[in-house]
Amino acid sequence: MAYTSHILDQVKTLGFQQATATSVSLGIDDLLTIPSKVWLVQDAEQQSFLLEKNHHYGNVHAVEKLRQSIEIWYATSEYLRQEMNPNFRMTDPFNPVHLMSFSGARGNASQVHQLIGMRGLMSDPQGQMIDLPIQSNLREGLSLTEYII
């Protein structure tokens, strides 16, 4: 009995040492941006510009313009979110951000999306969606306007 408890104690100690020996740290270079973000945002801006033009000429009602604008930016944000995991797998599968967010230990896809994708659509104090999205991510930094939103 004493021998069994001694072995179990050694296994426990070894497990504790191994669990504390490996650690994950983050650096700014670990926040890999998604290469397709530039053209996705440009495409969404172009669609928003056409929508604004149609609204100006009276072809689209203000409520419909708001709904379509939110839909455009939501679709862009979701596409970036879907591109996040394959981007990590292709570039660096052992990236600390990828390990932490997709292992289930700490963080989630939404937080990583704000770090490397785009912050996306926000809501005002009344709970209404603002049709001007935050296009920057936390790695790139926010402009003054984006920070205030």
ABEGO torsion letter per residue (X at the ends): XAAAAAAAAAAAAAAAAAAAABBBBBBAAABBBBAAAAAAAAAAAAAAAAAAAAAAAGABBAAAAAAAAAAAAAAAAAAAAAAAAAAAAAABAABAAAAAAAAGABEBAAAAAAAABBAEBBBBAAGBBBABBBABBAAAEBBAAAAAX
